[in-house]
């Protein structure tokens, strides 16, 4: 940061920072409209059902999203401050980097979620390949990961701009 002397120079620098900070002030992270499974089922719907559960359908909650927010959320304001300084208060760039950070945390939360375990019927269906038309998967007993479509649909959006899908940046969707 540059050295400032005198009130006018300080006010000029603060106004410059304020103008930068006013742009790119919001980032949304999650599953966006248009992300679907092969059968047309919306990924955001499946993610919500998995996170909160659907007792009438026998689906227990696996709060991967809620837990991630609770565990990681307290550190986000400090991360924003560090990134804002690093990016010379370019908040569009800062929030884009936050979207990537939080999206990565969300993906890791999906990977880390192992409870409650899958129902025996779900494991048998995966083992037979009847759900996907495939023979076997290394994720037969893993909750939240079968086709990897949900984890590959994690994206972020800064303000009302373009949706960036993290899997595309990492080499493409499956």
Secondary structure as UniProt FT lines:
FT   HELIX           7..21
FT   STRAND          27..31
FT   TURN            33..34
FT   TURN            38..39
FT   HELIX           43..52
FT   HELIX           55..57
FT   HELIX           64..72
FT   HELIX           73..75
FT   HELIX           76..86
FT   TURN            87..89
FT   HELIX           91..112
FT   HELIX           120..128
FT   TURN            129..133
FT   TURN            138..141
FT   TURN            143..144
FT   TURN            149..150
FT   HELIX           151..153
FT   STRAND          154..158
FT   TURN            159..160
FT   STRAND          163..165
FT   HELIX           166..169
FT   TURN            170..171
//
